[in-house]
Amino acid sequence: MKIFCLGLLVFPLTHGVLGAYNLVQEYSGQSFFEGWDFYGAYDNTTLGDVFFVTEQTATTLHLAYVNSAGNAIIRVDNTTSVPSNQKRNSVYISTATYFPIGSVFIIDLSHIPYGCSVWPAFWTKGADWPTDGEIDIIETVNLVNNNQYALHTGYNGCVATNVGQTGTLANANCTSTATSDVGCTFQETQANSVGSGFNSAGGGVYATQFDVSGVYIWFWSRANIPSSISSSTTSVNTSSWGSPSAAFPATDSCDISKFVAPQQLVLDITLCGSWAGLASVYQETCPVNGTAGLNTCYDNNVIDNGTPAYAEAYFEISYVKVFSLNETSTSTSSSTSSSGSASTLSSTSTSGSPTSSSSASTTSTTKASGAIPIVQLRSTAAGVFAAMLTLSLIF
């Protein structure tokens, strides 16, 4: 085992655990949506052809709800006939809590959205992008059948290698800047990680370790979920999970504790936009009706009736759990959703504990009546295109 020194700290170049990670937050069942904020604006993060609705609208339109099986459903509107030049309704939710380094995030799903133009994601971000980092846990577009993992940092120094994980390295440089925000990425090599294959296999589990030793992500299809996860209710230990699908280890030039700040969890589904909607990407897995062009993704899918095009464009989630290293005590913080209703959630109260978004520093956001909201751009392989177009819209 190789060891490197970083200041006064010593880390092994492998994922490890200093003790049991204890459950500090669970989103599940009828209370799943408590502790999440709804975006309530058009998609100005990836320039997708959707409007991310408020909690009230999502409830009314049945776009976010808990089904009879007790699972959370988050979906794209697939019943409305959308006129040309208009956007389709969808959902973007983010936790009111930012979880610190020394956390493990686990999501159990039975269905991941897929379809031409569909771009779903389960990811995390710091309060100030890109300085505070981003971790992409589930991300895919159109009819692509393998998941993509990514780490985005606002500092130079983090470089991914083809050592210590089972996924395939696609891009090594993790740094996100105004001119490049691809991040360092891995492609999942296991079957059924997203799309119809994932759903037909009964879904599965993704787990992310956010640790001083690095960021590590695992995927298991339903039949292969470790008993340490399926039978655990209060704690997990990552040491028995084997090699991760994606590994972003800390090094002497990549201090995870500095480069990746406390992270907020995000679930969203957008359409087309700066990745799924790129002509070259779209045509890789989706047919083109008519003449191929800049608006092919939008014209072929988003407008007119959404059924059956978006019948599969939904998440079905059993739970999202957050575990924290050596944290057991909890306190209560309050957040307000975009619908104006207050929600209550638990967070740890000892050193290194999660903080609510109301107390954490946030990116400046303008949402004045009639004004274009200005927020951080979501990292994508086509982030440069998105940034340029957003600036042109603003100025």
GINORPE-V993902 format. One line per field, one symbol per residue. ss: DSSP state (H for helix, E for strand, - for the rest). phi: phi as a letter, one per 40 degrees, with the letter a starting at -180 (. if undefined). psi: psi as a letter, one per 20 degrees, with the letter a starting at -180 (. if undefined). Layout:
ss = ???
phi = ???
psi = ???
This chain:
ss = --EEEE--EEEE--------EEEEEEEEHHH----EEE--EE-------EEE--HHHHHH---EEE-----EEEE-----EE-----EEE-EEEEEEEE---EEEEEEEEE------EEEEEEEE--------EEEEEE--------EEEEEE-----E-----E--EEEE-E-E--------EEEE-------HHHHHH---EEEEEEEE--EEEEEEEEHHH--HHHH----EE-HHH---E-EEEE-E--E-HHHH---EEEEEEEEE-HHHH--HHHHHHH----------HHHHHHH-EE--------EEEEEEEEEEEE----EEEEEEE-----EEEEEEE------EE---------E-------E--------HHHHHHHHHHHH-
phi = .cbbbbgcbbbccacaaciccccbabbagccdccgbbccgaccccbfccbbccccccccccgcaabcccgccbbaccbbccccdgbbccabbbbccbbccdgbbbbbbbbabcahdgcbcababaccbccdcgabccbaabfbcbbcbbabbbcbchcbcbcbgaccccbaccccbbcbabcgcbbbcbccgcagccdcccggibbbbbbbccibbbbbbcdcbccccccbcbbabbccccgcccbbbccbcbbcdcccbcdbccbbabbbfgcbdccdccdccbbcbcgccacbddcccbccgccbcdbcbcacbbcabbbbbcfbbcbbbbbbbcccgccbbacacbcdgccbcccbccbccbbbcdgcccbbccccacbccdcccccccccb
psi = pqpqqocjqpqqlqqrpiaqpqpipporbhjgipjqpqgkrrnjhjkrlroorrggghggjliorpaiijqppprqokipopqqjrqqqapoqqqippprqkqppppoqippqrqpipnqqorqqrhopjhjrqpogpprqckpjqqpqqppqjqqhopqrlpjrirpphphpippaiipkhrpqqppiqqkhrbhggghjjbapppppnrhiapppqpprgijpqhighiphiqqoiijiaprhppmqqaiinohhhhorpppqpprorpdajfhipghggihiqqpobppahjggghiggrbpipjhkhjmqpopgqpqpqqokphqqrpqqqpriiiqqqprqqqirpkrqqqihiqqqpppplqpiqpporqppprikhggggghghhhg.
